[in-house]
Amino acid sequence: MLEVVSKPFTKRYADAYRFGQSRTCPDGIVTDFEFIRTENAAHAWRFLDLSSHARYLSEVLKQTVEHEMAEEAWAPHPSTNAAAIISPALIGTGSSARGV
């Protein structure tokens, strides 16, 4: 996103923004950012094509959920071997695992 949209936009409109007095925007956000050439640059946020970014993020999420999280869920973890931890404690007290 930075390379495709933000850097070219910032370069093109380097003289079109400044920081001034704090104000509250209609959506409740407090800002001191002022963009002077909104009519000239409105297309940038009105019709921004983020299709490639959405596809990329979708693939990242798919990889994470289908592979990385699945592998992590099935990987043995020392704290998940409850029987090995609990059984000696129960045997040591004279109880059996069935009797508890």
C-alpha positions in Angstrom: 0.0 0.0 0.0 2.8 2.4 0.9 4.7 1.9 -2.3 1.7 1.8 -4.6 -0.4 4.6 -3.2 1.0 6.6 -0.3 4.5 7.4 -1.6 3.3 8.7 -5.1 0.4 10.6 -3.5 2.7 12.2 -0.9 5.2 13.2 -3.6 2.5 14.7 -5.9 0.7 16.6 -3.1 3.8 17.6 -1.0 2.7 21.2 -1.0 -1.0 20.5 -0.4 -1.0 19.7 3.3 0.0 21.2 6.5 -0.6 21.0 10.3 -2.7 23.7 11.8 -5.1 24.2 14.7 -6.8 21.1 16.2 -10.4 20.6 15.2 -13.0 17.9 15.5 -14.1 16.3 12.2 -17.7 15.3 11.5 -16.8 11.7 12.4 -15.5 12.7 15.8 -11.8 12.4 15.1 -9.7 15.2 16.4 -6.9 16.3 14.1 -4.6 19.1 13.2 -4.0 17.9 9.7 -5.2 20.1 6.8 -5.3 19.0 3.2 -5.7 22.0 1.0 -6.3 20.5 -2.5 -9.1 18.1 -1.6 -11.1 18.8 -4.9 -8.0 17.8 -6.9 -7.2 14.7 -4.9 -10.6 13.4 -3.9 -10.4 10.6 -6.4 -7.5 9.0 -4.4 -9.7 8.0 -1.5 -13.1 8.0 -3.3 -12.2 5.5 -6.1 -9.1 3.9 -4.7 -8.6 0.4 -6.2 -7.5 -1.9 -3.4 -8.2 -5.1 -5.3 -4.6 -6.3 -5.3 -4.2 -5.5 -1.6 -7.4 -7.3 -0.8 -6.2 -10.4 -2.7 -2.9 -10.3 -1.0 -4.4 -10.0 2.5 -6.8 -12.8 1.7 -3.9 -15.1 0.8 -2.1 -14.2 4.0 -5.1 -15.0 6.1 -5.8 -18.2 4.2 -2.2 -19.4 4.7 -2.3 -18.5 8.4 -5.6 -20.2 9.1 -5.3 -23.3 6.9 -1.7 -24.1 7.4 0.1 -22.2 10.2 -2.7 -22.3 12.8 -3.7 -25.8 11.9 -0.1 -27.0 12.3 0.2 -25.2 15.6 -3.1 -26.7 16.9 -1.8 -30.3 16.1 1.7 -29.8 17.3 2.5 -31.5 20.6 3.0 -29.1 23.4 4.6 -30.0 26.8 1.7 -28.5 28.8 -0.9 -30.6 26.9 0.3 -33.9 28.2 -2.0 -33.7 31.3 -2.0 -37.5 31.9 1.7 -37.6 32.3 1.6 -34.7 34.8 -1.5 -35.8 36.8 -1.1 -39.6 37.0 2.1 -39.6 39.1 0.5 -37.1 41.5 -2.6 -39.3 41.8 -0.5 -42.5 42.2 1.6 -40.8 44.9 -1.6 -40.1 46.9 -3.0 -43.6 46.7 -5.8 -42.6 44.4 -6.4 -44.0 41.0 -7.2 -42.0 37.9 -10.6 -43.8 37.6 -11.5 -43.1 41.2 -11.1 -39.4 40.9 
